[in-house]
């Protein structure tokens, strides 16, 4: 065989391998980042659930999302179409939902944004209450819910509007920060 032909074929193989390795992960359907470039994720999961348990192994909450992705550099996790089922007290579960969610790396917080809803029964209640806002942080360690934004609380035909909320699901406490207005009917 001709040495030049063998050398030429070898060079073409090296160039083809370099091209393929340089474009690995840029396949159709790979998510793009904000700049339009193909994003590189630590992992991506579709229709995923994550279960957090107590030290005793009992379920504390389930984090479900249509899509979950981890940034390999920061370790932050982002999610879309999020639902959190908080079940520390199985007799009184709370459900948190939002368009988007984030779990910052090394943090005990779940950050929810976009049409955030919190639904559950307060102690002694026969009907569920609902809290609506556009952004909410849930501290999974302390079970604190916080937002500085406007909130609406609906419960048993009544409505309260306010700016800012701090609540603790474990201690059954809720505090509205300011601009509190209520509508009560018989």
Beta strands, then each sheet from edge to edge (+ up, - down):
strand 1: 41-53
strand 2: 59-71
strand 3: 77-86
strand 4: 94-103
strand 5: 109-120
strand 6: 129-139
strand 7: 144-155
strand 8: 158-168
strand 9: 173-183
sheet 1: 1+ 2- 3+ 4- 5+ 6- 7+ 8- 9+
end
